[in-house]
């Protein structure tokens, strides 16, 4: 997996989004596999823009937005994620990534997923249709003209729906500091266990002011891209929105920081700490 694909995944997947190794830990991970009938964290019309820095360079932007629509006659949420390199970085590596997810409104459960990317000439265009009743995923590789049916774990999420699922379902009262959480994720043709550790609350300074956050550590595969499986730290607003505010990652060469740059359409008030 290329560096730029990892950059996109770690930004939009609230972790929304990283393929885990097994964690050797004495505690049992908390598995988030329930589905709330009510959505408290987001609404149609919400939009985020993230600015990604590689060292001193502004490397790229990523946006993710959600609207309400219908899919096969059913009311659904439709989320779109877009990532692209900009400016100086685009001269060296051109990235244009597009992700699309349709998921049910009564519960954040993915129905249809699209991944259409062009990363320095590497292209992929895949759609996934989910059958939750039978725990199946129907994958259509458009460029290779190849189709397949795969078994999925129960309560599966796609790369984008996972972002909204975690924001809506994560209950801070159910987890203690240094405990792990796991969510089932299906990507390309495989099931993954997305695991992350809760590191506790922390107040950070953002372009919007000081914000009370929840601090997490998504676990990733160490090796060619990341220096270790604990290379990523994520900060999420400690309010009903659960906004991803900052992500930092230590790479094999250098480091990246992704900050929330713009937003609109929040369902709940964005709480800023007033410093005395």
Phi and psi in degrees as GROMACS dihedral restraints (atoms count N, CA, C in turn):
[ dihedral_restraints ]
;  ai    aj    ak    al  type     phi  dphi    fc
    3     4     5     6     1   -73.2    20    10
    4     5     6     7     1   161.1    20    10
    6     7     8     9     1   -57.7    20    10
    7     8     9    10     1   -44.6    20    10
    9    10    11    12     1   -66.4    20    10
   10    11    12    13     1   -33.8    20    10
   12    13    14    15     1   -65.6    20    10
   13    14    15    16     1   -37.8    20    10
   15    16    17    18     1   -65.7    20    10
   16    17    18    19     1   -39.9    20    10
   18    19    20    21     1   -58.5    20    10
   19    20    21    22     1   -43.8    20    10
   21    22    23    24     1   -65.1    20    10
   22    23    24    25     1   -45.1    20    10
   24    25    26    27     1   -61.8    20    10
   25    26    27    28     1   -45.1    20    10
   27    28    29    30     1   -71.5    20    10
   28    29    30    31     1   -21.4    20    10
   30    31    32    33     1   -80.7    20    10
   31    32    33    34     1   -50.3    20    10
   33    34    35    36     1   -93.5    20    10
   34    35    36    37     1   -11.7    20    10
   36    37    38    39     1   -90.0    20    10
   37    38    39    40     1    28.8    20    10
   39    40    41    42     1    26.6    20    10
   40    41    42    43     1    29.6    20    10
   42    43    44    45     1   127.0    20    10
   43    44    45    46     1   -25.0    20    10
   45    46    47    48     1    13.5    20    10
   46    47    48    49     1    31.0    20    10
   48    49    50    51     1   156.6    20    10
   49    50    51    52     1    47.8    20    10
   51    52    53    54     1  -144.9    20    10
   52    53    54    55     1   143.7    20    10
   54    55    56    57     1   -89.8    20    10
   55    56    57    58     1   120.9    20    10
   57    58    59    60     1   -92.8    20    10
   58    59    60    61     1   154.6    20    10
   60    61    62    63     1   -94.4    20    10
   61    62    63    64     1   163.5    20    10
   63    64    65    66     1   -68.0    20    10
   64    65    66    67     1   135.3    20    10
   66    67    68    69     1  -101.0    20    10
   67    68    69    70     1   125.7    20    10
   69    70    71    72     1   -84.8    20    10
   70    71    72    73     1   101.2    20    10
   72    73    74    75     1  -147.0    20    10
   73    74    75    76     1   144.7    20    10
   75    76    77    78     1   -74.3    20    10
   76    77    78    79     1   -24.2    20    10
   78    79    80    81     1   -86.4    20    10
   79    80    81    82     1   152.0    20    10
   81    82    83    84     1   -85.5    20    10
   82    83    84    85     1   129.5    20    10
   84    85    86    87     1   -64.2    20    10
   85    86    87    88     1   145.9    20    10
   87    88    89    90     1   -81.2    20    10
   88    89    90    91     1   126.3    20    10
   90    91    92    93     1  -100.8    20    10
   91    92    93    94     1   121.7    20    10
   93    94    95    96     1   -90.8    20    10
   94    95    96    97     1   102.6    20    10
   96    97    98    99     1  -136.5    20    10
   97    98    99   100     1    14.1    20    10
   99   100   101   102     1   -92.0    20    10
  100   101   102   103     1   161.7    20    10
  102   103   104   105     1  -128.8    20    10
  103   104   105   106     1   118.3    20    10
  105   106   107   108     1   -76.2    20    10
  106   107   108   109     1   141.7    20    10
  108   109   110   111     1   -74.5    20    10
  109   110   111   112     1   -23.1    20    10
  111   112   113   114     1  -111.8    20    10
  112   113   114   115     1   145.7    20    10
  114   115   116   117     1  -105.9    20    10
  115   116   117   118     1   116.6    20    10
  117   118   119   120     1  -107.2    20    10
  118   119   120   121     1   -12.4    20    10
  120   121   122   123     1   -98.7    20    10
  121   122   123   124     1   -26.5    20    10
  123   124   125   126     1  -148.7    20    10
  124   125   126   127     1   171.6    20    10
  126   127   128   129     1  -151.7    20    10
  127   128   129   130     1   166.3    20    10
  129   130   131   132     1   -61.3    20    10
  130   131   132   133     1   139.6    20    10
  132   133   134   135     1    99.2    20    10
  133   134   135   136     1    -5.7    20    10
  135   136   137   138     1   -73.1    20    10
  136   137   138   139     1   141.7    20    10
  138   139   140   141     1  -148.1    20    10
  139   140   141   142     1   133.9    20    10
  141   142   143   144     1  -125.1    20    10
  142   143   144   145     1   144.7    20    10
  144   145   146   147     1  -127.3    20    10
  145   146   147   148     1   126.8    20    10
  147   148   149   150     1  -111.0    20    10
  148   149   150   151     1   138.5    20    10
  150   151   152   153     1  -105.8    20    10
  151   152   153   154     1   125.7    20    10
  153   154   155   156     1  -109.6    20    10
  154   155   156   157     1   124.6    20    10
  156   157   158   159     1  -110.0    20    10
  157   158   159   160     1   136.4    20    10
  159   160   161   162     1  -114.4    20    10
  160   161   162   163     1   103.3    20    10
  162   163   164   165     1    63.9    20    10
  163   164   165   166     1  -125.6    20    10
  165   166   167   168     1   -90.0    20    10
  166   167   168   169     1    -4.0    20    10
  168   169   170   171     1   -93.8    20    10
  169   170   171   172     1   140.1    20    10
  171   172   173   174     1   -82.9    20    10
  172   173   174   175     1   101.8    20    10
  174   175   176   177     1   -85.8    20    10
  175   176   177   178     1   -38.8    20    10
  177   178   179   180     1  -168.0    20    10
  178   179   180   181     1   172.3    20    10
  180   181   182   183     1  -124.8    20    10
  181   182   183   184     1   151.7    20    10
  183   184   185   186     1  -136.6    20    10
  184   185   186   187     1   137.7    20    10
  186   187   188   189     1  -124.3    20    10
  187   188   189   190     1   151.1    20    10
  189   190   191   192     1  -144.5    20    10
  190   191   192   193     1   132.0    20    10
  192   193   194   195     1  -140.7    20    10
  193   194   195   196     1   160.2    20    10
  195   196   197   198     1  -138.7    20    10
  196   197   198   199     1   138.1    20    10
  198   199   200   201     1  -132.8    20    10
  199   200   201   202     1   169.2    20    10
  201   202   203   204     1  -101.8    20    10
  202   203   204   205     1   136.7    20    10
  204   205   206   207     1  -154.6    20    10
  205   206   207   208     1  -165.3    20    10
  207   208   209   210     1  -123.2    20    10
  208   209   210   211     1   148.6    20    10
  210   211   212   213     1  -138.3    20    10
  211   212   213   214     1   118.3    20    10
  213   214   215   216     1    52.1    20    10
  214   215   216   217     1    41.8    20    10
  216   217   218   219     1    81.0    20    10
  217   218   219   220     1     1.8    20    10
  219   220   221   222     1  -107.9    20    10
  220   221   222   223     1   141.8    20    10
  222   223   224   225     1   -70.1    20    10
  223   224   225   226     1   128.0    20    10
  225   226   227   228     1  -140.8    20    10
  226   227   228   229     1   167.2    20    10
  228   229   230   231     1   -93.3    20    10
  229   230   231   232     1   142.1    20    10
  231   232   233   234     1  -121.8    20    10
  232   233   234   235     1   113.9    20    10
  234   235   236   237     1  -109.5    20    10
  235   236   237   238     1   139.5    20    10
  237   238   239   240     1  -127.2    20    10
  238   239   240   241     1   132.0    20    10
  240   241   242   243     1  -119.7    20    10
  241   242   243   244     1   131.9    20    10
  243   244   245   246     1  -130.3    20    10
  244   245   246   247     1   132.2    20    10
  246   247   248   249     1  -133.5    20    10
  247   248   249   250     1   136.4    20    10
  249   250   251   252     1  -153.6    20    10
  250   251   252   253     1   144.8    20    10
  252   253   254   255     1   -73.7    20    10
  253   254   255   256     1   153.8    20    10
  255   256   257   258     1  -136.6    20    10
  256   257   258   259     1   162.5    20    10
  258   259   260   261     1    55.0    20    10
  259   260   261   262     1  -132.3    20    10
  261   262   263   264     1   -59.4    20    10
  262   263   264   265     1   -40.0    20    10
  264   265   266   267     1   -64.6    20    10
  265   266   267   268     1   -30.1    20    10
  267   268   269   270     1   -68.6    20    10
  268   269   270   271     1   -24.8    20    10
  270   271   272   273     1   -65.3    20    10
  271   272   273   274     1   -30.9    20    10
  273   274   275   276     1   -95.4    20    10
  274   275   276   277     1   -34.3    20    10
  276   277   278   279     1  -152.6    20    10
  277   278   279   280     1   107.6    20    10
  279   280   281   282     1   -85.7    20    10
  280   281   282   283     1   123.5    20    10
  282   283   284   285     1  -126.4    20    10
  283   284   285   286     1   127.8    20    10
  285   286   287   288     1  -135.7    20    10
  286   287   288   289     1   102.8    20    10
  288   289   290   291     1  -114.9    20    10
  289   290   291   292     1   139.0    20    10
  291   292   293   294     1  -135.5    20    10
  292   293   294   295     1   125.9    20    10
  294   295   296   297     1  -125.7    20    10
  295   296   297   298     1   142.9    20    10
  297   298   299   300     1  -139.5    20    10
  298   299   300   301     1   135.2    20    10
  300   301   302   303     1  -142.4    20    10
  301   302   303   304     1   130.7    20    10
  303   304   305   306     1  -107.6    20    10
  304   305   306   307     1   124.3    20    10
  306   307   308   309     1  -138.4    20    10
  307   308   309   310     1   154.0    20    10
  309   310   311   312     1   -62.3    20    10
  310   311   312   313     1   147.3    20    10
  312   313   314   315     1   -81.8    20    10
  313   314   315   316     1   -31.8    20    10
  315   316   317   318     1   -77.4    20    10
  316   317   318   319     1   -14.4    20    10
  318   319   320   321     1  -163.3    20    10
  319   320   321   322     1   142.2    20    10
  321   322   323   324     1   -76.2    20    10
  322   323   324   325     1    86.5    20    10
  324   325   326   327     1  -131.5    20    10
  325   326   327   328     1   117.6    20    10
  327   328   329   330     1   -67.2    20    10
  328   329   330   331     1   142.1    20    10
  330   331   332   333     1  -112.9    20    10
  331   332   333   334     1   -42.2    20    10
  333   334   335   336     1  -149.3    20    10
  334   335   336   337     1   134.8    20    10
  336   337   338   339     1  -131.8    20    10
  337   338   339   340     1   139.5    20    10
  339   340   341   342     1  -126.6    20    10
  340   341   342   343     1   133.9    20    10
  342   343   344   345     1  -127.9    20    10
  343   344   345   346     1   114.2    20    10
  345   346   347   348     1  -131.3    20    10
  346   347   348   349     1   104.7    20    10
  348   349   350   351     1  -129.8    20    10
  349   350   351   352     1   153.6    20    10
  351   352   353   354     1  -140.5    20    10
  352   353   354   355     1   109.1    20    10
  354   355   356   357     1  -126.0    20    10
  355   356   357   358     1    95.4    20    10
  357   358   359   360     1    59.9    20    10
  358   359   360   361     1    32.7    20    10
  360   361   362   363     1    96.9    20    10
  361   362   363   364     1   -14.6    20    10
  363   364   365   366     1   -82.1    20    10
  364   365   366   367     1   118.3    20    10
  366   367   368   369     1  -118.5    20    10
  367   368   369   370     1   145.3    20    10
  369   370   371   372     1  -152.2    20    10
  370   371   372   373     1   133.9    20    10
  372   373   374   375     1  -137.5    20    10
  373   374   375   376     1   103.9    20    10
  375   376   377   378     1  -129.5    20    10
  376   377   378   379     1   140.2    20    10
  378   379   380   381     1  -119.2    20    10
  379   380   381   382     1   149.4    20    10
  381   382   383   384     1  -133.0    20    10
  382   383   384   385     1   125.4    20    10
  384   385   386   387     1  -108.4    20    10
  385   386   387   388     1   128.3    20    10
  387   388   389   390     1  -101.4    20    10
  388   389   390   391     1   136.7    20    10
  390   391   392   393     1  -117.6    20    10
  391   392   393   394     1    95.7    20    10
  393   394   395   396     1   -75.0    20    10
  394   395   396   397     1   -25.3    20    10
  396   397   398   399     1   -65.0    20    10
  397   398   399   400     1   -34.9    20    10
  399   400   401   402     1  -111.9    20    10
  400   401   402   403     1     6.7    20    10
  402   403   404   405     1    52.0    20    10
  403   404   405   406     1    57.0    20    10
  405   406   407   408     1  -130.1    20    10
  406   407   408   409     1   153.5    20    10
  408   409   410   411     1  -130.1    20    10
  409   410   411   412     1   128.9    20    10
  411   412   413   414     1  -103.2    20    10
  412   413   414   415     1   110.8    20    10
  414   415   416   417     1  -103.7    20    10
  415   416   417   418     1   129.6    20    10
  417   418   419   420     1  -121.3    20    10
  418   419   420   421     1   109.5    20    10
  420   421   422   423     1   -88.2    20    10
  421   422   423   424     1   103.8    20    10
  423   424   425   426     1   -66.2    20    10
  424   425   426   427     1   -38.7    20    10
  426   427   428   429     1   -76.1    20    10
  427   428   429   430     1   -33.9    20    10
  429   430   431   432     1   -92.2    20    10
  430   431   432   433     1    -4.9    20    10
  432   433   434   435     1    51.3    20    10
  433   434   435   436     1    51.5    20    10
  435   436   437   438     1  -129.8    20    10
  436   437   438   439     1   130.5    20    10
  438   439   440   441     1  -121.5    20    10
  439   440   441   442     1   151.5    20    10
  441   442   443   444     1  -159.9    20    10
  442   443   444   445     1   155.3    20    10
  444   445   446   447     1  -115.0    20    10
  445   446   447   448     1   132.4    20    10
  447   448   449   450     1  -130.6    20    10
  448   449   450   451     1   146.2    20    10
  450   451   452   453     1   -72.7    20    10
  451   452   453   454     1   142.3    20    10
  453   454   455   456     1  -121.7    20    10
  454   455   456   457     1   155.8    20    10
  456   457   458   459     1   -70.8    20    10
  457   458   459   460     1   162.7    20    10
  459   460   461   462     1   -68.3    20    10
  460   461   462   463     1   153.7    20    10
  462   463   464   465     1    52.4    20    10
  463   464   465   466     1    48.3    20    10
  465   466   467   468     1   -78.9    20    10
  466   467   468   469     1   152.8    20    10
  468   469   470   471     1  -125.9    20    10
  469   470   471   472     1   153.2    20    10
  471   472   473   474     1   -94.5    20    10
  472   473   474   475     1  -179.1    20    10
  474   475   476   477     1   -61.7    20    10
  475   476   477   478     1   -36.0    20    10
  477   478   479   480     1   -90.3    20    10
  478   479   480   481     1   -44.3    20    10
  480   481   482   483     1   -60.6    20    10
  481   482   483   484     1   -29.3    20    10
  483   484   485   486     1   -57.5    20    10
  484   485   486   487     1   -37.0    20    10
  486   487   488   489     1   -57.5    20    10
  487   488   489   490     1   -47.3    20    10
  489   490   491   492     1   -79.2    20    10
  490   491   492   493     1   -34.5    20    10
  492   493   494   495     1   -60.1    20    10
  493   494   495   496     1   -49.1    20    10
  495   496   497   498     1   -65.0    20    10
  496   497   498   499     1   -40.3    20    10
  498   499   500   501     1   -61.6    20    10
  499   500   501   502     1   -37.1    20    10
  501   502   503   504     1   -85.1    20    10
  502   503   504   505     1   -32.4    20    10
  504   505   506   507     1   -98.9    20    10
  505   506   507   508     1   -20.9    20    10
  507   508   509   510     1   -68.4    20    10
  508   509   510   511     1   124.8    20    10
  510   511   512   513     1  -114.4    20    10
  511   512   513   514     1   109.8    20    10
  513   514   515   516     1   -63.5    20    10
  514   515   516   517     1   -24.5    20    10
  516   517   518   519     1   -74.0    20    10
  517   518   519   520     1   -13.6    20    10
  519   520   521   522     1   -97.1    20    10
  520   521   522   523     1     2.3    20    10
  522   523   524   525     1  -137.4    20    10
  523   524   525   526     1   146.2    20    10
  525   526   527   528     1  -108.1    20    10
  526   527   528   529     1   163.3    20    10
  528   529   530   531     1   -56.2    20    10
  529   530   531   532     1   136.6    20    10
  531   532   533   534     1    75.0    20    10
  532   533   534   535     1     6.7    20    10
  534   535   536   537     1   -85.8    20    10
  535   536   537   538     1   157.1    20    10
  537   538   539   540     1  -102.7    20    10
  538   539   540   541     1   152.3    20    10
  540   541   542   543     1  -127.2    20    10
  541   542   543   544     1   144.5    20    10
  543   544   545   546     1  -132.6    20    10
  544   545   546   547     1   140.4    20    10
  546   547   548   549     1  -131.5    20    10
  547   548   549   550     1   138.8    20    10
  549   550   551   552     1   -77.5    20    10
  550   551   552   553     1   131.5    20    10
  552   553   554   555     1  -132.7    20    10
  553   554   555   556     1   137.2    20    10
  555   556   557   558     1  -116.5    20    10
  556   557   558   559     1   127.4    20    10
  558   559   560   561     1  -141.7    20    10
  559   560   561   562     1   132.6    20    10
  561   562   563   564     1    59.5    20    10
  562   563   564   565     1   -98.8    20    10
  564   565   566   567     1  -132.2    20    10
  565   566   567   568     1    21.4    20    10
  567   568   569   570     1  -137.8    20    10
  568   569   570   571     1   154.7    20    10
  570   571   572   573     1   -92.8    20    10
  571   572   573   574     1   140.1    20    10
  573   574   575   576     1  -131.7    20    10
  574   575   576   577     1   151.7    20    10
  576   577   578   579     1  -102.8    20    10
  577   578   579   580     1   105.9    20    10
  579   580   581   582     1   -82.4    20    10
  580   581   582   583     1   116.7    20    10
  582   583   584   585     1  -119.3    20    10
  583   584   585   586     1   142.2    20    10
  585   586   587   588     1  -148.8    20    10
  586   587   588   589     1   155.7    20    10
  588   589   590   591     1  -107.4    20    10
  589   590   591   592     1   138.4    20    10
  591   592   593   594     1   -86.6    20    10
  592   593   594   595     1   120.6    20    10
  594   595   596   597     1   -98.2    20    10
  595   596   597   598     1    -4.1    20    10
  597   598   599   600     1   108.0    20    10
  598   599   600   601     1   177.8    20    10
  600   601   602   603     1   -80.4    20    10
  601   602   603   604     1   153.4    20    10
  603   604   605   606     1  -159.5    20    10
  604   605   606   607     1   140.0    20    10
  606   607   608   609     1   -95.3    20    10
  607   608   609   610     1   126.1    20    10
  609   610   611   612     1  -123.1    20    10
  610   611   612   613     1   158.2    20    10
  612   613   614   615     1   -93.9    20    10
  613   614   615   616     1   125.8    20    10
  615   616   617   618     1  -122.5    20    10
  616   617   618   619     1   176.3    20    10
  618   619   620   621     1   -66.7    20    10
  619   620   621   622     1   -16.1    20    10
  621   622   623   624     1   -94.4    20    10
  622   623   624   625     1    -8.1    20    10
  624   625   626   627     1   125.7    20    10
  625   626   627   628     1  -174.5    20    10
  627   628   629   630     1   -78.8    20    10
  628   629   630   631     1   136.0    20    10
  630   631   632   633     1  -132.9    20    10
  631   632   633   634     1   134.8    20    10
  633   634   635   636     1   -74.4    20    10
  634   635   636   637     1   128.1    20    10
  636   637   638   639     1  -128.6    20    10
  637   638   639   640     1   167.2    20    10
  639   640   641   642     1  -108.9    20    10
  640   641   642   643     1   132.6    20    10
  642   643   644   645     1  -106.4    20    10
  643   644   645   646     1   131.2    20    10
  645   646   647   648     1  -129.9    20    10
  646   647   648   649     1   160.0    20    10
  648   649   650   651     1  -128.3    20    10
  649   650   651   652     1    96.0    20    10
  651   652   653   654     1   -66.5    20    10
  652   653   654   655     1   142.4    20    10
  654   655   656   657     1  -100.5    20    10
  655   656   657   658     1   131.1    20    10
  657   658   659   660     1  -127.2    20    10
  658   659   660   661     1   170.2    20    10
  660   661   662   663     1   -78.3    20    10
  661   662   663   664     1   121.7    20    10
  663   664   665   666     1   -79.8    20    10
  664   665   666   667     1   159.6    20    10
  666   667   668   669     1   141.5    20    10
  667   668   669   670     1  -117.8    20    10
  669   670   671   672     1   -68.7    20    10
  670   671   672   673     1   -32.5    20    10
  672   673   674   675     1  -103.6    20    10
  673   674   675   676     1   -54.8    20    10
  675   676   677   678     1   -98.7    20    10
  676   677   678   679     1   145.4    20    10
  678   679   680   681     1   -69.3    20    10
  679   680   681   682     1   -36.3    20    10
  681   682   683   684     1  -151.4    20    10
  682   683   684   685     1   172.2    20    10
  684   685   686   687     1   -77.0    20    10
  685   686   687   688     1    -0.5    20    10
  687   688   689   690     1  -114.2    20    10
  688   689   690   691     1    34.4    20    10
  690   691   692   693     1   -82.7    20    10
  691   692   693   694     1    -9.8    20    10
  693   694   695   696     1  -116.7    20    10
  694   695   696   697     1   138.2    20    10
  696   697   698   699     1  -128.5    20    10
  697   698   699   700     1   137.5    20    10
  699   700   701   702     1  -129.5    20    10
  700   701   702   703     1   136.3    20    10
  702   703   704   705     1  -116.5    20    10
  703   704   705   706     1   129.4    20    10
  705   706   707   708     1  -125.6    20    10
  706   707   708   709     1   139.8    20    10
  708   709   710   711     1   -59.7    20    10
  709   710   711   712     1   136.5    20    10
  711   712   713   714     1   -90.5    20    10
  712   713   714   715     1    63.9    20    10
  714   715   716   717     1  -143.7    20    10
  715   716   717   718     1  -172.3    20    10
  717   718   719   720     1   -69.5    20    10
  718   719   720   721     1   -19.1    20    10
  720   721   722   723     1   -76.8    20    10
  721   722   723   724     1   -31.3    20    10
  723   724   725   726     1    52.5    20    10
  724   725   726   727     1    54.0    20    10
  726   727   728   729     1   -77.4    20    10
  727   728   729   730     1   129.0    20    10
  729   730   731   732     1   -71.5    20    10
  730   731   732   733     1   117.5    20    10
  732   733   734   735     1  -102.7    20    10
  733   734   735   736     1   -37.2    20    10
  735   736   737   738     1  -153.7    20    10
  736   737   738   739     1   143.6    20    10
  738   739   740   741     1  -136.5    20    10
  739   740   741   742     1   132.8    20    10
  741   742   743   744     1  -125.5    20    10
  742   743   744   745     1   138.4    20    10
  744   745   746   747     1  -138.5    20    10
  745   746   747   748     1   133.8    20    10
  747   748   749   750     1   -95.4    20    10
  748   749   750   751     1   120.2    20    10
  750   751   752   753     1   -99.6    20    10
  751   752   753   754     1   174.2    20    10
  753   754   755   756     1   -61.4    20    10
  754   755   756   757     1   -35.6    20    10
  756   757   758   759     1  -127.8    20    10
  757   758   759   760     1   107.3    20    10
  759   760   761   762     1    82.0    20    10
  760   761   762   763     1  -161.6    20    10
  762   763   764   765     1  -151.8    20    10
  763   764   765   766     1   162.3    20    10
  765   766   767   768     1  -127.4    20    10
  766   767   768   769     1   152.8    20    10
  768   769   770   771     1  -133.0    20    10
  769   770   771   772     1   132.5    20    10
  771   772   773   774     1  -118.9    20    10
  772   773   774   775     1   124.6    20    10
  774   775   776   777     1  -120.8    20    10
  775   776   777   778     1   143.6    20    10
  777   778   779   780     1   -65.0    20    10
  778   779   780   781     1   125.2    20    10
  780   781   782   783     1  -106.1    20    10
  781   782   783   784     1   -36.7    20    10
  783   784   785   786     1  -148.8    20    10
  784   785   786   787     1   157.4    20    10
  786   787   788   789     1  -158.4    20    10
  787   788   789   790     1   161.2    20    10
  789   790   791   792     1  -160.8    20    10
  790   791   792   793     1   162.5    20    10
  792   793   794   795     1    75.5    20    10
  793   794   795   796     1    27.9    20    10
  795   796   797   798     1   -67.6    20    10
  796   797   798   799     1   147.4    20    10
  798   799   800   801     1   -79.3    20    10
  799   800   801   802     1   -31.9    20    10
  801   802   803   804     1  -122.6    20    10
  802   803   804   805     1   160.8    20    10
  804   805   806   807     1   -59.6    20    10
  805   806   807   808     1   140.1    20    10
  807   808   809   810     1   -88.7    20    10
  808   809   810   811     1   114.8    20    10
  810   811   812   813     1   -88.8    20    10
  811   812   813   814     1   118.2    20    10
  813   814   815   816     1  -105.9    20    10
  814   815   816   817     1   136.2    20    10
  816   817   818   819     1   -81.5    20    10
  817   818   819   820     1   126.8    20    10
  819   820   821   822     1   -89.2    20    10
  820   821   822   823     1   113.1    20    10
  822   823   824   825     1   -80.4    20    10
  823   824   825   826     1   132.1    20    10
